[in-house]
């Protein structure tokens, strides 16, 4: 595993891509639902197993060696188990077919789960700050940890970094914002374990106050990351659109449809990790209604085939004719 410096890892946590935009790959083609489901389940169950072992070891060793930073880090790892449970439940619910109450499907269960994950992180971070703050106020109550605690922190760091890379690679491959968010949650654990390891080393060198200070830093990192996850999920629930690159790719697909003369008023909005879009296309004014409809159907088919778009609503306009869709400015009166 490539070694990562303290500033580099902390910068990665500070700038984690919670508002994820997928790279330009094969015209943003969607991933088969069953392939996506299996990949998410496999990576999440791997995370469950790793987090279960690590959290038990961290908390047990932290209590035995009286390291508050290691116990705080273990609680942070334990919160990953709740995050993994949210991912599994949300992924299962999001697979439900569309029904009368949810005509576009249940994809936003994943977005709601990302919001819940953020809220959990905020709560965990707040609790860690409170506990560590009490120790900082009364430093005489801080006992020195042992070398065993340092070894546990280093081992956790390595395991969490490997888990992060494993989950992030799968999340990007199957284009799952929820899985990517969970991967960055694992990276926050890796960064916190790095801080804890340095603090325990400082405590062993004769500076025990570094242990609760490290717990404070970890708490701040967790709280900030949770707030960002929650805010970005809320933005998606409020119909945030795709980024400019993906919107332009969709526009080019529509413009490349035979019979389409021009395109305007393309709009998108998030539906889980998918998109819903609507667009105005211009066709020759002398075409029949049937011919114009066939062009619109072909444009919709191309977009849904090549992009992560659940549905494209098309409005057909006559080419080079007055635009009656938008109110024209009233003529200015001469003085």
N, C-alpha and C positions, 0 to 999 in steps of 0.2 A: 504494500500500500504506500502511495506517495505521501511523504510527511508534509504536514500543513502547519505553518507558523501560527502563533497566537493571533497577530493582527489579521492574517489572511482569513482564518476561520471566523473570527468575530465579524469581519467585514461581510463574509458570506451570510452570516445570520442576520446582520443589519439590513442587507440588501436582498434578502431572499425573494424570489419571484412569486409572491402570493397571487399577484394579478398576472397569471400565466397566459402568454400567447404562444401558440404552437409555431414551430419553424416552418419555412416554406418547404413542404415535402409533397411531391406528387399532387400538387394543386389542393392541398389540405384535405385529402381523401379521408373519409370516415373509416373507422375500424369496425369489423364485424362484431356485433353485440356479444356473441357467445365467446369469441376469442378474448374480448375485453373483460368479460365477467370472470373467465378462468384465470386470466393473468392477475387481476385484482385480488381474487380469492387466494391464489397461491402466495403472492407477496405479503398479503395481510396476515395469513396464518403463520408465515415465517416470522413476521414481526411479533406476533403474539408469543410464539415460543421463545424468541430472544428476550423480549421484554419481561416475560415471566421469570426467567432464570436470573436476569440482571437485577431486576428490582428486589427480588428476595435476597440475593447476595449483597447488594449495596446496603439495604436497610439493616440486615443482620450484622454485617461487618461494621457498619457505621455505629450501631448501638453498642456493639462489643468494644469498639475502640474509642467510643465517645467523640466521634467526628460529626458535628452537626451538618457540615457541608456535604459529607457523603450521604447522610440520611436524607437531606434535602434533595440531593441528586437522585437518590433512590425513589423518592416520592414523585419526582419529575418523570422518571422512567415508568413508575406505576401508572401515571396519567396516560401513558402511551397505550396501556391495555384498554382503557376506556375509549381512546381514540380509535384503536383497532376495531373495537366492538361497534362503534358508530359507523365506521367504513363498511363493515360486513352487513349491518342491518340496512344502511342506506342503499348500498349496491343492490341488495335483494329487492327492496321496495321500488327502486327506480326501474327495475325490469318489468314491472306490471304493465300490461297493455293499456292503451287508451280506453277510456270509458265515457259515459255520458257526462259525468262531472269533471273529467280531466281529458278533454278531446285531443290535447297535444301530448298525452302521456304523463308519466310521473317522474320525469328527469330531474325536476327541481328538488327531489328528496336529497340528492347528493349535495346541492347547494345549501340546503337547510342543515345538512349534517356538517358541512364545512363551518357554518356559523356556530353550531353547537360545539364543535371542536375548538374554535376560537374562544368561546365563552368558558370552556373547561380550562384552557390554558391561562386565561385571565384570572380565574378563581385560584388555580394552583399557584400562579406567580404571586398573587396577593398574599396568600397564606404563607408562602416562603419568606416574603419580605417582612411580614409581621413577626414570625418566629426568629428570623436572623436579627431583626432590629432589637429585640429584647436582649440578645447576647451582646450586641455591640454596645448597648447602653450599660451593661454590666459585664465588662470583659473579664473580671476576676472569676466568673463562673465558667469560663471556657477552658476545658481540660485539653492537654496536648494529645493529638492522635498518635497512631503508631504507623510503622512501615507497612503493615498489612493493609491499612486504609489507603495508603498511597498506591500500592499494587492493585487494589480493587478499582481505584479511579482510573488508572492507566488501562487496565483491562477493559473497563466499560467504554473508555474513549475509543479504543480500537474496534470493539464490537459494534458500537453505534455508528462509527464512520463507515464501516463496511455495509451495515444495514441501510444507511442513508443512500449510498451509491446504488445498491441493489434495487431499492424501491423507486428511486428517482428514475433510473433507466427504464423500468417497467412502466411507470406512470407516464413518461414522455412517449414511450412506444405505443401505448394504447390510448393516449390523449385523455387521461383522467386527472382533472384538476384536484379532485378529492385525494387521490393517491399521492399526487405530488405534494399537496399540503401535508399529508401524513409523513412523507419522506423528509420534508423540512423540519417537521416536529422531531424526527429522529436526529437530524443534524443539530438541532438546538440542544439535544441531550449530549451529543458528542462535544459541542463547544462548552457546555456547562461542566462536563467531566474534565475537560482540559483546564478550566478555571479551578475546579476543585483539586485536581492533582497538583497544580502550582501552589495553591493555598496550603494544602497538607504538607508539601515540601517546605514551605516557608514556616509552618508551625513546628515541624521537626527541627528546623534551624534555629528555633527560639522565638518565633513570632506567632503565638497562638491566636492573636486577634485576627490574623488573616483568614482563619477558618470561617467565622461568621460573616466576614466581609465578602468572602467568595460566595457564601449562600445568598447574600444580598444581591450580588451581581447576577447570579443565576436567576433569582426571582425576577429581577428587572428584565432580563432577556426573555424569560418565559412570558411575562405579562405583555411586553411589547409585541412579541410574535403573535400571541393570542388576539390582541386588539387588531392587528393587521389582517389576520385570517377572517375575523368576524366582520370587519369593515368591508373587505373585498367580497365576501359572500353576500353581505347586505346590498352592495352595489349591483351584483348579478341578479338578486331577487327583485331589484328595482329596474329591471330591463336594460342593463348596460349592454351596449352593442359590441360587435367585434372590433378589433383594432384596424387601423387603416390598411395594413398589408393584406389581411384576409378579406376585408371588404373590397379592395381593389381586385383581388383574385376572383371573387364572385362576379364583380362587374365585367371583367374580361370574358368570363365564361358566358355570361348573358349576351354580351356584344358579339361573341363569336358564333352565335346561333344563326343559321341561315334565315334570312328574311327580316332580322332585326336591324333597323336602320340607326337607331340611337337608343340610349338608356339614360334615365334620370330618376331621381327620388328613390335611390336604393337605400333601404334601412334594414338593420339587423337588430336582434335582441337575443340575449342568452336564454337558453332553456336547459339548465344543467350544464353539461359539457357540449351540448349541441346548440344550434342556432335556428331561429325562425326569421325569415326575411320577406320583404315585400319590395316590389320594384315596378316602375313604369317603363314599358318598352314602346318604341315607335316603329310602326310598320307602314308600308305604302298605303296611302289613303284610299286607293281604288280597289283594294283587296276585299273579298267577301268576308263576312263575319266568320264563316267557317275557316277560311284560310288564316285569318288573324288568330283565331283560337288555336289552330294547329301549331302555329309558330310559338305561341305562349306556352303550350303544353311541352313542346320540345325544349324550350329554354328552361322550364321547371325541371324536366327530366335530367338535363345536363348538370344543373347546379346540384341537385340532390344526389347525383351519382358521383360527382367529383369533390364535393365539399361536405363538411359536417353540418348540413342543413336538413332539418326535419321537414320543413315545408317552405315553399316559395310561392307567395301570392303575387300574381302578375296582373297589371292593369294595362290594357292596350290603348295606345293613342295613335291618331293618324299623323304620319310624318309630314313636317312642314305645314302644319295647319295651326290656327290660333290655339293657344294653350288655355283651355277653360278650367283646368284643374286648380290654377292659382289665381287669386284675385289680381286684376291689373290695377296699377296706380291710377287714381283719378287725374284727368288732365288739369294742369294748373290754369287758373283763370288769369286772363291778361288784365293788367291794371290800366 
